[in-house]
Amino acid sequence: MRKRRVILLGATGSIGDSALKVARDIPDRMEITAMAAGRQADKLAAAANEFRPGTLCLADPAGLPELRARLEYRPRILSGTDGLLEIARSPEADMVLVAIVGTQGLRPALAALESGKDLAVASKEILVMAGEIVMDAARRHQRMVLPVDSEHNAIFQCLEGRPPESVRRLVLTASGGPFRETPSALLAGVTPDQALRHPTWNMGPKITVDSATLFNKGLEMIEARWLFDVPMDRVDVVVHPQSIVHSMVEFIDSSVLAQLSHSDMCFPIQYAVTWPDRVPNSLRPLDFPALGRLEFSAPRTGDFPALNLAREAGQTGGTLPAVLNAANEIAVAAFLEGKTRFPGIWECVAAVMAAHRTIPHALLPEILDADAWARTEAAQYLTQHAQL
Ligand code: MG
């Protein structure tokens, strides 16, 4: 039985919380050798005092005095963007779990693969922005990219290494978000408070709004395209409000495999860490009679344009997925600050995508340039189209 030595980037976020739970639950299989966080010095110190990793990184140097004061032992302490890269390269581990919100995780993810470690990827931005580059780096360094997102982890479990030629389509399930049944005429009046109430998953604010617009599912379509090397027209979405079936694979013989469990991120994190083994844990199994029914329906692509925008971005590839991602991030922040209406999010993304000149098979600097361009462009669009 192999014990995974894991570097956890994003230790204080919601995926970080779940990763620590898994480490507590299966200590014989998972050891955390290093941890990084953005700015929550107190929370990072508490986690570090419990797991005693040899290296810590706090991206925001302003919190370093507090981190040092709260630590009950003396680990190596790094800081800033360089610190994140250094920690991802540090030799005392064989896996890096990247769960940093936003685009900050991209370079550390590549550094992990380049330094010979497997990459467990929870941050969507990594594969959305640079899926082609990341998967290519994994092939060159003969390392695994293990998906931690529940949908992709489900597909990974169903595929178990079968080649893309045996797959007819990947079917991502979507909860449909809090506005699954909201009439289209009422979507314009949705408030941030309403958008932050997710029916089945408990997550951070950015991803919760993404679940409400369905941009979360759109980003996942693009991720799936790269992770499993399947063209965009073979990636489908079905609405499944119970969030029990986490995704499915339809094979060329029309058989479908699905992965089911309660909606708890500990499931995909554990499988990424213990793969290819399955090990017992304290997670609650499914009780089918208690579940009663599982429902499926088609997504309302007319009322939620995010899915078609993502399909277009994934099909075009190059710099366009990074542009979609960056514009969406800016628009979501504006919505949460009350600076744009709910439909303003996808209107902004569509406008920025339409204004972009895609560079095909882009290199990392071109992708980062496109990301920066899209942020500026989105901010300008939102100022010009302020709708309150
Ligand atoms: Mg997901």
Boltz pocket constraint, residues with backbone or C-beta under 6 A from the ligand:
constraints:
  - pocket:
      binder: B
      contacts: [[A, 149], [A, 150], [A, 151], [A, 220]]
      max_distance: 6.0
